[in-house]
Amino acid sequence: MDCSGKTPMTGRTILIACFAAQLMALGPAAAGMIEGVPDAIVCDVGKGKLVAYVARRLDDGSTLYESLEREFSIVITVDAKGILHWDNNASCDGKSVDQLRGEGKAFDLAG
């Protein structure tokens, strides 16, 4: 912490924030990297937001997401029905991809 009592932003945090801002400016795109799921999901974490990116599609149809912010060990999945699962995260857990898109929390990179 600095003298103001606030935690200073790291270079990685600034990079993630800039990338998230660019994603938000793009709006919905025609298609994502993996059909049927967003390329990035933004969820509330503590006093901030965490951006997770699509990482892998599994044989059962679910999709795994990972964050560039390694300080947070997270497991986010979107099941074959399009429902997001992230234990102990009320801002996103149990919501459909359509709900997340409607709330401005799910994004596709330019398609």
Gaussian input, Z-matrix of N, CA and C with variables (Angstrom, degrees):
# hf/3-21g

backbone

0 1
 N
 C     1     B1
 C     2     B2     1     A1
 N     3     B3     2     A2     1     D1
 C     4     B4     3     A3     2     D2
 C     5     B5     4     A4     3     D3
 N     6     B6     5     A5     4     D4
 C     7     B7     6     A6     5     D5
 C     8     B8     7     A7     6     D6
 N     9     B9     8     A8     7     D7
 C    10    B10     9     A9     8     D8
 C    11    B11    10    A10     9     D9
 N    12    B12    11    A11    10    D10
 C    13    B13    12    A12    11    D11
 C    14    B14    13    A13    12    D12
 N    15    B15    14    A14    13    D13
 C    16    B16    15    A15    14    D14
 C    17    B17    16    A16    15    D15
 N    18    B18    17    A17    16    D16
 C    19    B19    18    A18    17    D17
 C    20    B20    19    A19    18    D18
 N    21    B21    20    A20    19    D19
 C    22    B22    21    A21    20    D20
 C    23    B23    22    A22    21    D21
 N    24    B24    23    A23    22    D22
 C    25    B25    24    A24    23    D23
 C    26    B26    25    A25    24    D24
 N    27    B27    26    A26    25    D25
 C    28    B28    27    A27    26    D26
 C    29    B29    28    A28    27    D27
 N    30    B30    29    A29    28    D28
 C    31    B31    30    A30    29    D29
 C    32    B32    31    A31    30    D30
 N    33    B33    32    A32    31    D31
 C    34    B34    33    A33    32    D32
 C    35    B35    34    A34    33    D33
 N    36    B36    35    A35    34    D34
 C    37    B37    36    A36    35    D35
 C    38    B38    37    A37    36    D36
 N    39    B39    38    A38    37    D37
 C    40    B40    39    A39    38    D38
 C    41    B41    40    A40    39    D39
 N    42    B42    41    A41    40    D40
 C    43    B43    42    A42    41    D41
 C    44    B44    43    A43    42    D42
 N    45    B45    44    A44    43    D43
 C    46    B46    45    A45    44    D44
 C    47    B47    46    A46    45    D45
 N    48    B48    47    A47    46    D46
 C    49    B49    48    A48    47    D47
 C    50    B50    49    A49    48    D48
 N    51    B51    50    A50    49    D49
 C    52    B52    51    A51    50    D50
 C    53    B53    52    A52    51    D51
 N    54    B54    53    A53    52    D52
 C    55    B55    54    A54    53    D53
 C    56    B56    55    A55    54    D54
 N    57    B57    56    A56    55    D55
 C    58    B58    57    A57    56    D56
 C    59    B59    58    A58    57    D57
 N    60    B60    59    A59    58    D58
 C    61    B61    60    A60    59    D59
 C    62    B62    61    A61    60    D60
 N    63    B63    62    A62    61    D61
 C    64    B64    63    A63    62    D62
 C    65    B65    64    A64    63    D63
 N    66    B66    65    A65    64    D64
 C    67    B67    66    A66    65    D65
 C    68    B68    67    A67    66    D66
 N    69    B69    68    A68    67    D67
 C    70    B70    69    A69    68    D68
 C    71    B71    70    A70    69    D69
 N    72    B72    71    A71    70    D70
 C    73    B73    72    A72    71    D71
 C    74    B74    73    A73    72    D72
 N    75    B75    74    A74    73    D73
 C    76    B76    75    A75    74    D74
 C    77    B77    76    A76    75    D75
 N    78    B78    77    A77    76    D76
 C    79    B79    78    A78    77    D77
 C    80    B80    79    A79    78    D78
 N    81    B81    80    A80    79    D79
 C    82    B82    81    A81    80    D80
 C    83    B83    82    A82    81    D81
 N    84    B84    83    A83    82    D82
 C    85    B85    84    A84    83    D83
 C    86    B86    85    A85    84    D84
 N    87    B87    86    A86    85    D85
 C    88    B88    87    A87    86    D86
 C    89    B89    88    A88    87    D87
 N    90    B90    89    A89    88    D88
 C    91    B91    90    A90    89    D89
 C    92    B92    91    A91    90    D90
 N    93    B93    92    A92    91    D91
 C    94    B94    93    A93    92    D92
 C    95    B95    94    A94    93    D93
 N    96    B96    95    A95    94    D94
 C    97    B97    96    A96    95    D95
 C    98    B98    97    A97    96    D96
 N    99    B99    98    A98    97    D97
 C   100   B100    99    A99    98    D98
 C   101   B101   100   A100    99    D99
 N   102   B102   101   A101   100   D100
 C   103   B103   102   A102   101   D101
 C   104   B104   103   A103   102   D102
 N   105   B105   104   A104   103   D103
 C   106   B106   105   A105   104   D104
 C   107   B107   106   A106   105   D105
 N   108   B108   107   A107   106   D106
 C   109   B109   108   A108   107   D107
 C   110   B110   109   A109   108   D108
 N   111   B111   110   A110   109   D109
 C   112   B112   111   A111   110   D110
 C   113   B113   112   A112   111   D111
 N   114   B114   113   A113   112   D112
 C   115   B115   114   A114   113   D113
 C   116   B116   115   A115   114   D114
 N   117   B117   116   A116   115   D115
 C   118   B118   117   A117   116   D116
 C   119   B119   118   A118   117   D117
 N   120   B120   119   A119   118   D118
 C   121   B121   120   A120   119   D119
 C   122   B122   121   A121   120   D120
 N   123   B123   122   A122   121   D121
 C   124   B124   123   A123   122   D122
 C   125   B125   124   A124   123   D123
 N   126   B126   125   A125   124   D124
 C   127   B127   126   A126   125   D125
 C   128   B128   127   A127   126   D126
 N   129   B129   128   A128   127   D127
 C   130   B130   129   A129   128   D128
 C   131   B131   130   A130   129   D129
 N   132   B132   131   A131   130   D130
 C   133   B133   132   A132   131   D131
 C   134   B134   133   A133   132   D132
 N   135   B135   134   A134   133   D133
 C   136   B136   135   A135   134   D134
 C   137   B137   136   A136   135   D135
 N   138   B138   137   A137   136   D136
 C   139   B139   138   A138   137   D137
 C   140   B140   139   A139   138   D138
 N   141   B141   140   A140   139   D139
 C   142   B142   141   A141   140   D140
 C   143   B143   142   A142   141   D141
 N   144   B144   143   A143   142   D142
 C   145   B145   144   A144   143   D143
 C   146   B146   145   A145   144   D144
 N   147   B147   146   A146   145   D145
 C   148   B148   147   A147   146   D146
 C   149   B149   148   A148   147   D147
 N   150   B150   149   A149   148   D148
 C   151   B151   150   A150   149   D149
 C   152   B152   151   A151   150   D150
 N   153   B153   152   A152   151   D151
 C   154   B154   153   A153   152   D152
 C   155   B155   154   A154   153   D153
 N   156   B156   155   A155   154   D154
 C   157   B157   156   A156   155   D155
 C   158   B158   157   A157   156   D156
 N   159   B159   158   A158   157   D157
 C   160   B160   159   A159   158   D158
 C   161   B161   160   A160   159   D159
 N   162   B162   161   A161   160   D160
 C   163   B163   162   A162   161   D161
 C   164   B164   163   A163   162   D162
 N   165   B165   164   A164   163   D163
 C   166   B166   165   A165   164   D164
 C   167   B167   166   A166   165   D165
 N   168   B168   167   A167   166   D166
 C   169   B169   168   A168   167   D167
 C   170   B170   169   A169   168   D168
 N   171   B171   170   A170   169   D169
 C   172   B172   171   A171   170   D170
 C   173   B173   172   A172   171   D171
 N   174   B174   173   A173   172   D172
 C   175   B175   174   A174   173   D173
 C   176   B176   175   A175   174   D174
 N   177   B177   176   A176   175   D175
 C   178   B178   177   A177   176   D176
 C   179   B179   178   A178   177   D177
 N   180   B180   179   A179   178   D178
 C   181   B181   180   A180   179   D179
 C   182   B182   181   A181   180   D180
 N   183   B183   182   A182   181   D181
 C   184   B184   183   A183   182   D182
 C   185   B185   184   A184   183   D183
 N   186   B186   185   A185   184   D184
 C   187   B187   186   A186   185   D185
 C   188   B188   187   A187   186   D186
 N   189   B189   188   A188   187   D187
 C   190   B190   189   A189   188   D188
 C   191   B191   190   A190   189   D189
 N   192   B192   191   A191   190   D190
 C   193   B193   192   A192   191   D191
 C   194   B194   193   A193   192   D192
 N   195   B195   194   A194   193   D193
 C   196   B196   195   A195   194   D194
 C   197   B197   196   A196   195   D195
 N   198   B198   197   A197   196   D196
 C   199   B199   198   A198   197   D197
 C   200   B200   199   A199   198   D198
 N   201   B201   200   A200   199   D199
 C   202   B202   201   A201   200   D200
 C   203   B203   202   A202   201   D201
 N   204   B204   203   A203   202   D202
 C   205   B205   204   A204   203   D203
 C   206   B206   205   A205   204   D204
 N   207   B207   206   A206   205   D205
 C   208   B208   207   A207   206   D206
 C   209   B209   208   A208   207   D207
 N   210   B210   209   A209   208   D208
 C   211   B211   210   A210   209   D209
 C   212   B212   211   A211   210   D210
 N   213   B213   212   A212   211   D211
 C   214   B214   213   A213   212   D212
 C   215   B215   214   A214   213   D213
 N   216   B216   215   A215   214   D214
 C   217   B217   216   A216   215   D215
 C   218   B218   217   A217   216   D216
 N   219   B219   218   A218   217   D217
 C   220   B220   219   A219   218   D218
 C   221   B221   220   A220   219   D219
 N   222   B222   221   A221   220   D220
 C   223   B223   222   A222   221   D221
 C   224   B224   223   A223   222   D222
 N   225   B225   224   A224   223   D223
 C   226   B226   225   A225   224   D224
 C   227   B227   226   A226   225   D225
 N   228   B228   227   A227   226   D226
 C   229   B229   228   A228   227   D227
 C   230   B230   229   A229   228   D228
 N   231   B231   230   A230   229   D229
 C   232   B232   231   A231   230   D230
 C   233   B233   232   A232   231   D231
 N   234   B234   233   A233   232   D232
 C   235   B235   234   A234   233   D233
 C   236   B236   235   A235   234   D234
 N   237   B237   236   A236   235   D235
 C   238   B238   237   A237   236   D236
 C   239   B239   238   A238   237   D237
 N   240   B240   239   A239   238   D238
 C   241   B241   240   A240   239   D239
 C   242   B242   241   A241   240   D240
 N   243   B243   242   A242   241   D241
 C   244   B244   243   A243   242   D242
 C   245   B245   244   A244   243   D243
 N   246   B246   245   A245   244   D244
 C   247   B247   246   A246   245   D245
 C   248   B248   247   A247   246   D246
 N   249   B249   248   A248   247   D247
 C   250   B250   249   A249   248   D248
 C   251   B251   250   A250   249   D249
 N   252   B252   251   A251   250   D250
 C   253   B253   252   A252   251   D251
 C   254   B254   253   A253   252   D252
 N   255   B255   254   A254   253   D253
 C   256   B256   255   A255   254   D254
 C   257   B257   256   A256   255   D255
 N   258   B258   257   A257   256   D256
 C   259   B259   258   A258   257   D257
 C   260   B260   259   A259   258   D258
 N   261   B261   260   A260   259   D259
 C   262   B262   261   A261   260   D260
 C   263   B263   262   A262   261   D261
 N   264   B264   263   A263   262   D262
 C   265   B265   264   A264   263   D263
 C   266   B266   265   A265   264   D264
 N   267   B267   266   A266   265   D265
 C   268   B268   267   A267   266   D266
 C   269   B269   268   A268   267   D267
 N   270   B270   269   A269   268   D268
 C   271   B271   270   A270   269   D269
 C   272   B272   271   A271   270   D270
 N   273   B273   272   A272   271   D271
 C   274   B274   273   A273   272   D272
 C   275   B275   274   A274   273   D273
 N   276   B276   275   A275   274   D274
 C   277   B277   276   A276   275   D275
 C   278   B278   277   A277   276   D276
 N   279   B279   278   A278   277   D277
 C   280   B280   279   A279   278   D278
 C   281   B281   280   A280   279   D279
 N   282   B282   281   A281   280   D280
 C   283   B283   282   A282   281   D281
 C   284   B284   283   A283   282   D282
 N   285   B285   284   A284   283   D283
 C   286   B286   285   A285   284   D284
 C   287   B287   286   A286   285   D285
 N   288   B288   287   A287   286   D286
 C   289   B289   288   A288   287   D287
 C   290   B290   289   A289   288   D288
 N   291   B291   290   A290   289   D289
 C   292   B292   291   A291   290   D290
 C   293   B293   292   A292   291   D291
 N   294   B294   293   A293   292   D292
 C   295   B295   294   A294   293   D293
 C   296   B296   295   A295   294   D294
 N   297   B297   296   A296   295   D295
 C   298   B298   297   A297   296   D296
 C   299   B299   298   A298   297   D297
 N   300   B300   299   A299   298   D298
 C   301   B301   300   A300   299   D299
 C   302   B302   301   A301   300   D300
 N   303   B303   302   A302   301   D301
 C   304   B304   303   A303   302   D302
 C   305   B305   304   A304   303   D303
 N   306   B306   305   A305   304   D304
 C   307   B307   306   A306   305   D305
 C   308   B308   307   A307   306   D306
 N   309   B309   308   A308   307   D307
 C   310   B310   309   A309   308   D308
 C   311   B311   310   A310   309   D309
 N   312   B312   311   A311   310   D310
 C   313   B313   312   A312   311   D311
 C   314   B314   313   A313   312   D312
 N   315   B315   314   A314   313   D313
 C   316   B316   315   A315   314   D314
 C   317   B317   316   A316   315   D315
 N   318   B318   317   A317   316   D316
 C   319   B319   318   A318   317   D317
 C   320   B320   319   A319   318   D318
 N   321   B321   320   A320   319   D319
 C   322   B322   321   A321   320   D320
 C   323   B323   322   A322   321   D321
 N   324   B324   323   A323   322   D322
 C   325   B325   324   A324   323   D323
 C   326   B326   325   A325   324   D324
 N   327   B327   326   A326   325   D325
 C   328   B328   327   A327   326   D326
 C   329   B329   328   A328   327   D327
 N   330   B330   329   A329   328   D328
 C   331   B331   330   A330   329   D329
 C   332   B332   331   A331   330   D330

   B1=1.4427
   B2=1.5133
   B3=1.3576
   B4=1.4433
   B5=1.5266
   B6=1.3012
   B7=1.4697
   B8=1.5197
   B9=1.3223
   B10=1.4627
   B11=1.5241
   B12=1.3263
   B13=1.4596
   B14=1.5138
   B15=1.3271
   B16=1.4691
   B17=1.5193
   B18=1.3138
   B19=1.4529
   B20=1.5198
   B21=1.3504
   B22=1.4672
   B23=1.5317
   B24=1.3193
   B25=1.4619
   B26=1.5235
   B27=1.3185
   B28=1.4535
   B29=1.5189
   B30=1.3121
   B31=1.4602
   B32=1.5178
   B33=1.3316
   B34=1.4630
   B35=1.5222
   B36=1.3288
   B37=1.4550
   B38=1.5242
   B39=1.3295
   B40=1.4618
   B41=1.5215
   B42=1.3315
   B43=1.4633
   B44=1.5201
   B45=1.3176
   B46=1.4647
   B47=1.5221
   B48=1.3189
   B49=1.4641
   B50=1.5269
   B51=1.3238
   B52=1.4699
   B53=1.5240
   B54=1.3357
   B55=1.4558
   B56=1.5178
   B57=1.3373
   B58=1.4621
   B59=1.5208
   B60=1.3209
   B61=1.4656
   B62=1.5229
   B63=1.3344
   B64=1.4579
   B65=1.5171
   B66=1.3270
   B67=1.4588
   B68=1.5221
   B69=1.3228
   B70=1.4495
   B71=1.5232
   B72=1.3217
   B73=1.4578
   B74=1.5222
   B75=1.3295
   B76=1.4577
   B77=1.5238
   B78=1.3185
   B79=1.4555
   B80=1.5196
   B81=1.3322
   B82=1.4592
   B83=1.5226
   B84=1.3052
   B85=1.4620
   B86=1.5178
   B87=1.3089
   B88=1.4559
   B89=1.5223
   B90=1.3134
   B91=1.4638
   B92=1.5138
   B93=1.3406
   B94=1.4514
   B95=1.5064
   B96=1.3254
   B97=1.4631
   B98=1.5207
   B99=1.3398
   B100=1.4623
   B101=1.5200
   B102=1.3021
   B103=1.4586
   B104=1.5266
   B105=1.3328
   B106=1.4502
   B107=1.5155
   B108=1.3228
   B109=1.4699
   B110=1.5232
   B111=1.3291
   B112=1.4642
   B113=1.5271
   B114=1.3264
   B115=1.4643
   B116=1.5231
   B117=1.3304
   B118=1.4623
   B119=1.5231
   B120=1.3225
   B121=1.4602
   B122=1.5204
   B123=1.3393
   B124=1.4555
   B125=1.5275
   B126=1.3334
   B127=1.4598
   B128=1.5207
   B129=1.3190
   B130=1.4597
   B131=1.5173
   B132=1.3323
   B133=1.4615
   B134=1.5164
   B135=1.3130
   B136=1.4615
   B137=1.5096
   B138=1.3212
   B139=1.4638
   B140=1.5180
   B141=1.3254
   B142=1.4576
   B143=1.5110
   B144=1.3043
   B145=1.4577
   B146=1.5262
   B147=1.3203
   B148=1.4564
   B149=1.5201
   B150=1.3243
   B151=1.4594
   B152=1.5216
   B153=1.3364
   B154=1.4667
   B155=1.5174
   B156=1.3166
   B157=1.4627
   B158=1.5215
   B159=1.3313
   B160=1.4554
   B161=1.5284
   B162=1.3400
   B163=1.4610
   B164=1.5207
   B165=1.3459
   B166=1.4665
   B167=1.5266
   B168=1.3290
   B169=1.4644
   B170=1.5244
   B171=1.3252
   B172=1.4602
   B173=1.5235
   B174=1.3276
   B175=1.4683
   B176=1.5186
   B177=1.3445
   B178=1.4704
   B179=1.5227
   B180=1.3463
   B181=1.4573
   B182=1.5170
   B183=1.3384
   B184=1.4634
   B185=1.5291
   B186=1.3131
   B187=1.4628
   B188=1.5155
   B189=1.3242
   B190=1.4636
   B191=1.5242
   B192=1.3336
   B193=1.4563
   B194=1.5192
   B195=1.3393
   B196=1.4590
   B197=1.5215
   B198=1.3294
   B199=1.4552
   B200=1.5183
   B201=1.3189
   B202=1.4613
   B203=1.5187
   B204=1.3132
   B205=1.4711
   B206=1.5199
   B207=1.3085
   B208=1.4642
   B209=1.5197
   B210=1.3385
   B211=1.4642
   B212=1.5258
   B213=1.3235
   B214=1.4537
   B215=1.5155
   B216=1.3094
   B217=1.4577
   B218=1.5262
   B219=1.3167
   B220=1.4603
   B221=1.5177
   B222=1.3000
   B223=1.4622
   B224=1.5188
   B225=1.3058
   B226=1.4583
   B227=1.5148
   B228=1.3122
   B229=1.4599
   B230=1.5248
   B231=1.3086
   B232=1.4582
   B233=1.5170
   B234=1.3479
   B235=1.4661
   B236=1.5215
   B237=1.3193
   B238=1.4603
   B239=1.5289
   B240=1.3380
   B241=1.4695
   B242=1.5263
   B243=1.3447
   B244=1.4526
   B245=1.5106
   B246=1.3282
   B247=1.4632
   B248=1.5295
   B249=1.3324
   B250=1.4528
   B251=1.5283
   B252=1.3202
   B253=1.4625
   B254=1.5264
   B255=1.3399
   B256=1.4536
   B257=1.5166
   B258=1.3230
   B259=1.4643
   B260=1.5233
   B261=1.3201
   B262=1.4699
   B263=1.5246
   B264=1.3298
   B265=1.4598
   B266=1.5216
   B267=1.3239
   B268=1.4647
   B269=1.5232
   B270=1.3299
   B271=1.4610
   B272=1.5273
   B273=1.3366
   B274=1.4650
   B275=1.5346
   B276=1.3153
   B277=1.4670
   B278=1.5305
   B279=1.3283
   B280=1.4572
   B281=1.5147
   B282=1.3165
   B283=1.4619
   B284=1.5205
   B285=1.3157
   B286=1.4605
   B287=1.5269
   B288=1.3223
   B289=1.4586
   B290=1.5279
   B291=1.3331
   B292=1.4676
   B293=1.5272
   B294=1.3420
   B295=1.4634
   B296=1.5263
   B297=1.3314
   B298=1.4608
   B299=1.5239
   B300=1.3245
   B301=1.4670
   B302=1.5321
   B303=1.3295
   B304=1.4522
   B305=1.5140
   B306=1.3304
   B307=1.4606
   B308=1.5322
   B309=1.3341
   B310=1.4604
   B311=1.5065
   B312=1.3500
   B313=1.4652
   B314=1.5323
   B315=1.3174
   B316=1.4681
   B317=1.5225
   B318=1.3343
   B319=1.4556
   B320=1.5162
   B321=1.3325
   B322=1.4564
   B323=1.5135
   B324=1.3315
   B325=1.4548
   B326=1.5141
   B327=1.3147
   B328=1.4617
   B329=1.5212
   B330=1.3106
   B331=1.4610
   B332=1.4787
   A1=109.44
   A2=115.30
   A3=118.70
   A4=109.38
   A5=117.63
   A6=121.54
   A7=113.11
   A8=117.85
   A9=120.27
   A10=111.90
   A11=117.23
   A12=120.84
   A13=113.13
   A14=116.66
   A15=120.95
   A16=109.54
   A17=115.96
   A18=120.84
   A19=109.11
   A20=119.08
   A21=120.25
   A22=110.86
   A23=115.62
   A24=120.36
   A25=109.21
   A26=116.31
   A27=121.06
   A28=108.88
   A29=116.69
   A30=120.88
   A31=111.73
   A32=116.56
   A33=121.03
   A34=110.60
   A35=117.73
   A36=122.06
   A37=110.36
   A38=117.00
   A39=121.25
   A40=109.89
   A41=117.87
   A42=121.99
   A43=111.08
   A44=117.27
   A45=121.52
   A46=109.89
   A47=117.56
   A48=120.95
   A49=110.78
   A50=117.57
   A51=121.13
   A52=111.34
   A53=116.72
   A54=120.35
   A55=110.96
   A56=116.57
   A57=120.67
   A58=110.37
   A59=117.81
   A60=121.34
   A61=110.77
   A62=116.93
   A63=120.27
   A64=111.08
   A65=117.15
   A66=120.35
   A67=111.06
   A68=116.54
   A69=120.66
   A70=111.21
   A71=117.19
   A72=121.03
   A73=112.23
   A74=117.04
   A75=120.78
   A76=113.01
   A77=117.01
   A78=120.39
   A79=109.81
   A80=117.55
   A81=120.20
   A82=111.65
   A83=116.32
   A84=121.64
   A85=109.06
   A86=116.18
   A87=121.03
   A88=112.77
   A89=117.75
   A90=119.78
   A91=110.23
   A92=115.27
   A93=120.57
   A94=111.22
   A95=114.80
   A96=120.31
   A97=111.76
   A98=116.37
   A99=121.33
   A100=106.61
   A101=116.28
   A102=121.78
   A103=112.41
   A104=115.12
   A105=121.12
   A106=116.35
   A107=117.77
   A108=120.86
   A109=109.50
   A110=117.07
   A111=119.70
   A112=111.85
   A113=115.19
   A114=120.61
   A115=111.77
   A116=116.40
   A117=121.19
   A118=109.69
   A119=115.24
   A120=122.94
   A121=107.33
   A122=116.56
   A123=122.30
   A124=108.16
   A125=116.72
   A126=121.59
   A127=110.26
   A128=115.35
   A129=120.97
   A130=110.42
   A131=115.55
   A132=122.47
   A133=106.90
   A134=116.47
   A135=119.28
   A136=110.74
   A137=116.45
   A138=121.54
   A139=112.00
   A140=117.26
   A141=120.78
   A142=111.92
   A143=115.12
   A144=122.09
   A145=108.48
   A146=116.00
   A147=121.98
   A148=108.10
   A149=116.00
   A150=121.33
   A151=107.97
   A152=116.18
   A153=121.78
   A154=108.26
   A155=116.21
   A156=122.25
   A157=109.84
   A158=115.17
   A159=120.26
   A160=108.75
   A161=115.44
   A162=120.08
   A163=112.56
   A164=117.08
   A165=117.99
   A166=110.41
   A167=116.56
   A168=122.86
   A169=106.73
   A170=116.88
   A171=122.13
   A172=110.85
   A173=115.93
   A174=121.53
   A175=113.29
   A176=117.91
   A177=120.19
   A178=112.44
   A179=117.60
   A180=121.98
   A181=113.63
   A182=118.07
   A183=120.08
   A184=109.34
   A185=115.16
   A186=121.85
   A187=109.11
   A188=116.93
   A189=122.66
   A190=110.06
   A191=115.48
   A192=122.92
   A193=109.25
   A194=116.20
   A195=122.25
   A196=108.82
   A197=115.33
   A198=121.48
   A199=109.59
   A200=116.70
   A201=120.76
   A202=110.94
   A203=116.69
   A204=122.84
   A205=107.98
   A206=117.28
   A207=122.23
   A208=113.63
   A209=116.98
   A210=119.50
   A211=110.99
   A212=116.42
   A213=121.38
   A214=108.77
   A215=117.18
   A216=121.43
   A217=106.68
   A218=116.56
   A219=120.46
   A220=111.25
   A221=114.74
   A222=121.77
   A223=106.19
   A224=115.81
   A225=122.02
   A226=106.86
   A227=116.34
   A228=120.24
   A229=108.88
   A230=115.14
   A231=122.43
   A232=104.62
   A233=115.72
   A234=118.42
   A235=111.09
   A236=116.64
   A237=122.69
   A238=112.31
   A239=117.86
   A240=121.92
   A241=111.95
   A242=117.56
   A243=121.23
   A244=114.71
   A245=118.18
   A246=122.73
   A247=109.14
   A248=115.84
   A249=121.00
   A250=110.61
   A251=115.85
   A252=122.42
   A253=109.11
   A254=115.11
   A255=122.33
   A256=105.95
   A257=115.58
   A258=121.24
   A259=111.11
   A260=115.21
   A261=123.67
   A262=113.91
   A263=117.82
   A264=120.66
   A265=108.40
   A266=115.62
   A267=121.37
   A268=113.27
   A269=118.52
   A270=119.49
   A271=112.75
   A272=118.36
   A273=120.47
   A274=114.26
   A275=117.96
   A276=121.29
   A277=111.97
   A278=115.88
   A279=121.89
   A280=114.49
   A281=118.21
   A282=121.28
   A283=110.17
   A284=115.07
   A285=119.75
   A286=109.23
   A287=115.75
   A288=121.15
   A289=109.30
   A290=117.86
   A291=120.98
   A292=111.03
   A293=117.72
   A294=121.07
   A295=110.58
   A296=116.53
   A297=120.77
   A298=111.03
   A299=117.38
   A300=120.72
   A301=109.89
   A302=116.55
   A303=121.07
   A304=113.45
   A305=116.77
   A306=122.75
   A307=112.09
   A308=116.65
   A309=119.86
   A310=113.43
   A311=117.42
   A312=121.93
   A313=113.16
   A314=118.16
   A315=121.68
   A316=109.02
   A317=115.48
   A318=120.52
   A319=111.60
   A320=115.26
   A321=122.06
   A322=107.62
   A323=115.39
   A324=119.67
   A325=107.16
   A326=117.84
   A327=121.06
   A328=110.43
   A329=115.72
   A330=121.27
   A331=114.50
   D1=151.45
   D2=174.83
   D3=-94.11
   D4=-172.73
   D5=-175.68
   D6=-64.69
   D7=-22.03
   D8=-179.57
   D9=-79.35
   D10=-8.63
   D11=-178.53
   D12=88.44
   D13=1.81
   D14=179.38
   D15=-100.56
   D16=147.37
   D17=176.97
   D18=-77.44
   D19=124.57
   D20=-179.69
   D21=-68.80
   D22=151.54
   D23=178.97
   D24=-77.37
   D25=136.43
   D26=176.33
   D27=-86.83
   D28=166.74
   D29=176.95
   D30=-58.63
   D31=-40.24
   D32=179.77
   D33=-64.88
   D34=-42.55
   D35=179.82
   D36=-62.73
   D37=-41.71
   D38=178.47
   D39=-64.11
   D40=-43.47
   D41=178.54
   D42=-60.06
   D43=-45.58
   D44=179.58
   D45=-63.68
   D46=-43.14
   D47=179.80
   D48=-62.37
   D49=-41.22
   D50=178.31
   D51=-64.95
   D52=-42.38
   D53=178.86
   D54=-64.47
   D55=-41.76
   D56=178.50
   D57=-63.23
   D58=-40.22
   D59=178.71
   D60=-63.18
   D61=-39.49
   D62=177.43
   D63=-65.42
   D64=-40.61
   D65=177.49
   D66=-60.98
   D67=-43.53
   D68=-178.81
   D69=-64.89
   D70=-33.41
   D71=180.00
   D72=-72.24
   D73=-25.56
   D74=-178.85
   D75=-69.27
   D76=-35.06
   D77=-174.66
   D78=73.44
   D79=-174.33
   D80=-177.75
   D81=-65.68
   D82=137.64
   D83=176.28
   D84=-106.80
   D85=170.33
   D86=-176.13
   D87=-67.20
   D88=-38.93
   D89=-176.56
   D90=-155.36
   D91=152.80
   D92=178.43
   D93=-100.87
   D94=-174.58
   D95=179.77
   D96=-68.61
   D97=-38.37
   D98=176.86
   D99=-120.16
   D100=122.79
   D101=-174.81
   D102=-56.89
   D103=133.28
   D104=173.80
   D105=92.21
   D106=-9.38
   D107=178.80
   D108=-131.96
   D109=151.83
   D110=178.66
   D111=-72.13
   D112=154.60
   D113=177.07
   D114=-75.30
   D115=-30.42
   D116=-178.83
   D117=-141.22
   D118=145.22
   D119=177.65
   D120=-128.31
   D121=134.66
   D122=179.27
   D123=-116.02
   D124=121.11
   D125=-179.60
   D126=-128.18
   D127=152.21
   D128=177.82
   D129=-71.04
   D130=135.62
   D131=176.49
   D132=-138.32
   D133=113.52
   D134=-179.22
   D135=57.82
   D136=-121.59
   D137=-179.16
   D138=-101.05
   D139=17.87
   D140=-179.02
   D141=-142.75
   D142=-161.01
   D143=179.08
   D144=-128.86
   D145=147.93
   D146=178.85
   D147=-119.52
   D148=132.11
   D149=178.17
   D150=-102.40
   D151=126.05
   D152=176.87
   D153=-117.10
   D154=141.62
   D155=-175.57
   D156=-114.85
   D157=146.97
   D158=179.17
   D159=-58.06
   D160=133.90
   D161=-176.74
   D162=-120.10
   D163=-39.34
   D164=-173.11
   D165=-161.77
   D166=141.04
   D167=171.77
   D168=-101.60
   D169=127.32
   D170=-178.86
   D171=-93.14
   D172=163.21
   D173=-178.84
   D174=-59.45
   D175=-27.95
   D176=-179.12
   D177=-81.10
   D178=1.77
   D179=178.23
   D180=93.96
   D181=-8.01
   D182=178.17
   D183=-80.15
   D184=160.18
   D185=-177.13
   D186=-126.31
   D187=134.31
   D188=178.37
   D189=-99.13
   D190=145.75
   D191=177.92
   D192=-123.09
   D193=149.30
   D194=177.02
   D195=-132.40
   D196=154.80
   D197=177.44
   D198=-106.28
   D199=149.32
   D200=173.07
   D201=-75.39
   D202=-19.52
   D203=180.00
   D204=-80.19
   D205=95.85
   D206=-174.38
   D207=-72.25
   D208=-8.59
   D209=177.85
   D210=-70.03
   D211=-19.72
   D212=179.61
   D213=-107.91
   D214=117.75
   D215=175.82
   D216=-91.76
   D217=104.14
   D218=-174.68
   D219=-125.04
   D220=153.05
   D221=170.82
   D222=-128.65
   D223=110.08
   D224=177.32
   D225=-116.02
   D226=131.02
   D227=174.55
   D228=-129.62
   D229=150.45
   D230=167.86
   D231=-115.96
   D232=118.53
   D233=-176.61
   D234=-75.76
   D235=175.73
   D236=-176.44
   D237=-61.67
   D238=-19.72
   D239=178.32
   D240=-89.79
   D241=-0.66
   D242=178.14
   D243=85.34
   D244=21.15
   D245=179.26
   D246=-102.10
   D247=130.30
   D248=-179.73
   D249=-83.42
   D250=138.50
   D251=177.79
   D252=-125.01
   D253=116.10
   D254=175.66
   D255=-145.63
   D256=98.73
   D257=-176.24
   D258=-52.87
   D259=137.12
   D260=175.47
   D261=63.68
   D262=28.65
   D263=174.80
   D264=-128.33
   D265=92.92
   D266=-175.29
   D267=-64.97
   D268=-22.75
   D269=-177.06
   D270=-73.14
   D271=-20.56
   D272=-176.87
   D273=-132.77
   D274=-32.04
   D275=-173.58
   D276=-57.56
   D277=131.30
   D278=176.10
   D279=84.24
   D280=-1.93
   D281=-179.79
   D282=-90.03
   D283=151.02
   D284=177.14
   D285=-80.79
   D286=160.91
   D287=176.59
   D288=-58.32
   D289=-40.28
   D290=178.97
   D291=-61.41
   D292=-42.11
   D293=176.99
   D294=-61.16
   D295=-45.76
   D296=-179.56
   D297=-62.02
   D298=-41.30
   D299=177.20
   D300=-62.16
   D301=-43.55
   D302=179.43
   D303=-62.82
   D304=-30.21
   D305=179.35
   D306=-88.71
   D307=1.19
   D308=-178.28
   D309=71.95
   D310=31.39
   D311=-178.50
   D312=-113.92
   D313=-1.13
   D314=179.96
   D315=-130.82
   D316=132.91
   D317=-173.07
   D318=-137.79
   D319=152.14
   D320=171.29
   D321=-113.95
   D322=141.60
   D323=173.64
   D324=-69.63
   D325=162.64
   D326=-177.02
   D327=-52.33
   D328=131.78
   D329=-176.06
   D330=-106.10

